[in-house]
Amino acid sequence: MVRKGTWVRIHRILLTPAERAENLPEETRKVPFELWVKGFLSVDAELGETVDIQTVTGRTERGTLDAVEPSYRHDFGAYVPELKEIDRIVLSTLRGDDR
């Protein structure tokens, strides 16, 4: 049981493949348009149930309870050597180096 007020993530399909615009690329058109939203659970519930949540901006969203206390996981992919050079240039500029 997940308790009311717990930080959770919900999932909802906004458009099925059949509902997607025909002018989209085929790879895009053949998959659903999905939404994942994080917020605070409005009532006690179990994973997989349809629930309402309150987002940090105050919106109410409805979807399938997908995760409990989800973390923020993101990265910028594999190491890109050019980004290290950009980092060096930006830091040098911010410091006012004339190099």
Summary of the structure (lengths in Angstrom):
residues: 99
radius of gyration: 20.7
end to end distance: 59.8
largest distance: 60.4
contacts: 213
relative contact order: 0.21
helix: 22%
strand: 34%
